[in-house]
Amino acid sequence: MSVVVDANVLVVLALDRRRAVAVEKLLRRWQADGEDLHAPALLRYEVASALNQAVAAGQLSLEDVAGAWERITAVPVVLHPLDDVVRVVEVAQQLERRSAYDAVYVALAQALETQLWTLDGPLARNAATRGLPVRLIEAD
């Protein structure tokens, strides 16, 4: 039993208290159900980028980055290297994206025969129209 989590699912734990409530509830449910959390190794870089953007926007102080990182990395996530670049590019093409970042997560969910959970509404809607295994976390 496993799920793939998008980087935004973890970023809200440090940056968005309102949406973090829904994410924390879902994390508790997954833990109770014995679900293992998975993500591509890309996740850590996307989290670092989000924290940098939060600092640049004045949403987070540089002094608070370490604490935010600790909250995020306290969630146990199995990280996976990129093994099947061909599949990632195929998924990116299905999604009609020039960037392959979202496709890496979707391809991992397919490889693990599970679903990608995200807070990215456009990604979830786009993936749904193409039959891809993406679930939107309703946190608004």
PESUL-V234765 format. One record per residue. N is the residue number from 0. RES is the residue in one small letter. SS is DSSP state (~ for helix, > for strand, _ for the rest). D_LAST is the distance of its C-alpha to the last C-alpha in whole Angstrom. Layout:
n={N | N}
res={RES | RES}
ss={SS | SS}
d_last={D_LAST | D_LAST}
This chain:
n={0 | 1 | 2 | 3 | 4 | 5 | 6 | 7 | 8 | 9 | 10 | 11 | 12 | 13 | 14 | 15 | 16 | 17 | 18 | 19 | 20 | 21 | 22 | 23 | 24 | 25 | 26 | 27 | 28 | 29 | 30 | 31 | 32 | 33 | 34 | 35 | 36 | 37 | 38 | 39 | 40 | 41 | 42 | 43 | 44 | 45 | 46 | 47 | 48 | 49 | 50 | 51 | 52 | 53 | 54 | 55 | 56 | 57 | 58 | 59 | 60 | 61 | 62 | 63 | 64 | 65 | 66 | 67 | 68 | 69 | 70 | 71 | 72 | 73 | 74 | 75 | 76 | 77 | 78 | 79 | 80 | 81 | 82 | 83 | 84 | 85 | 86 | 87 | 88 | 89 | 90 | 91 | 92 | 93 | 94 | 95 | 96 | 97 | 98 | 99 | 100 | 101 | 102 | 103 | 104 | 105 | 106 | 107 | 108 | 109 | 110 | 111 | 112 | 113 | 114 | 115 | 116 | 117 | 118 | 119 | 120 | 121 | 122 | 123 | 124 | 125 | 126 | 127 | 128 | 129 | 130 | 131 | 132 | 133 | 134 | 135 | 136 | 137 | 138 | 139}
res={m | s | v | v | v | d | a | n | v | l | v | v | l | a | l | d | r | r | r | a | v | a | v | e | k | l | l | r | r | w | q | a | d | g | e | d | l | h | a | p | a | l | l | r | y | e | v | a | s | a | l | n | q | a | v | a | a | g | q | l | s | l | e | d | v | a | g | a | w | e | r | i | t | a | v | p | v | v | l | h | p | l | d | d | v | v | r | v | v | e | v | a | q | q | l | e | r | r | s | a | y | d | a | v | y | v | a | l | a | q | a | l | e | t | q | l | w | t | l | d | g | p | l | a | r | n | a | a | t | r | g | l | p | v | r | l | i | e | a | d}
ss={_ | > | > | > | > | _ | ~ | ~ | ~ | ~ | ~ | ~ | ~ | ~ | ~ | _ | ~ | ~ | ~ | ~ | ~ | ~ | ~ | ~ | ~ | ~ | ~ | ~ | ~ | ~ | ~ | ~ | _ | _ | _ | > | > | > | > | > | _ | ~ | ~ | ~ | ~ | ~ | ~ | ~ | ~ | ~ | ~ | ~ | ~ | ~ | ~ | ~ | _ | _ | _ | _ | _ | ~ | ~ | ~ | ~ | ~ | ~ | ~ | ~ | ~ | ~ | ~ | ~ | _ | _ | _ | > | > | > | > | _ | _ | _ | _ | ~ | ~ | ~ | ~ | ~ | ~ | ~ | ~ | ~ | ~ | _ | _ | _ | _ | _ | _ | ~ | ~ | ~ | ~ | ~ | ~ | ~ | ~ | ~ | ~ | ~ | _ | _ | _ | _ | > | > | > | _ | _ | ~ | ~ | ~ | ~ | ~ | ~ | ~ | ~ | ~ | _ | _ | _ | _ | > | > | > | _ | _ | _ | _}
d_last={27 | 25 | 21 | 21 | 18 | 17 | 18 | 14 | 13 | 16 | 15 | 12 | 14 | 17 | 15 | 11 | 11 | 8 | 7 | 10 | 10 | 9 | 11 | 14 | 14 | 14 | 17 | 19 | 19 | 20 | 22 | 24 | 24 | 26 | 24 | 25 | 23 | 24 | 23 | 26 | 28 | 26 | 23 | 25 | 26 | 22 | 21 | 24 | 23 | 20 | 21 | 24 | 21 | 20 | 23 | 24 | 22 | 22 | 19 | 21 | 25 | 27 | 28 | 25 | 25 | 27 | 25 | 22 | 23 | 25 | 21 | 20 | 24 | 24 | 22 | 25 | 24 | 27 | 28 | 30 | 32 | 32 | 35 | 34 | 34 | 35 | 32 | 30 | 31 | 31 | 28 | 27 | 29 | 28 | 24 | 26 | 26 | 28 | 26 | 27 | 24 | 21 | 24 | 26 | 23 | 23 | 27 | 26 | 24 | 27 | 30 | 28 | 28 | 24 | 21 | 19 | 15 | 13 | 10 | 12 | 11 | 14 | 16 | 15 | 16 | 19 | 20 | 20 | 22 | 24 | 24 | 23 | 21 | 18 | 15 | 11 | 9 | 6 | 4 | 0}
